Amino acid sequence: SQCKECRQQGAGFGTSRRRAASCELCPSGEYSNASTSFECSACPLGQYADAEGSSQCKVCRQGAGFGTRRRRAASCELCPSGEYSNASTSFECSACPLGQYA
């Protein structure tokens, strides 16, 4: 038997692991754009996918103080105490440097 591509399923479908028995909707926090890959990929820091079967990640746009703290985020969140996000350069929640607080 041969391995088959998830091509017929379209964007948002793929595989998240090796030895997959079928193509599935990518889970929240992951995406498959189908033009370059049928592998479900983690959304990078500062981006999220809030639904299963996403074909791309969304950028956090709520403004300063909102972001993501990990890859595979399903939503943007208010950065916790002691962390910040600079909406003009990044939507990743980062720890405040020594001598500063949030």
Buried (B, 14 or more C-beta within 10 A) or exposed (E): EEEEEBEEBEBBBBBBEEEBEEBBBBBBBBBBBBEEEBBBBBBBBBBBBBBBBBBEBBEBEEEEBBBBBEBBBBEBBEBEEEBBBEBEEBBBBBEEEEEEEB
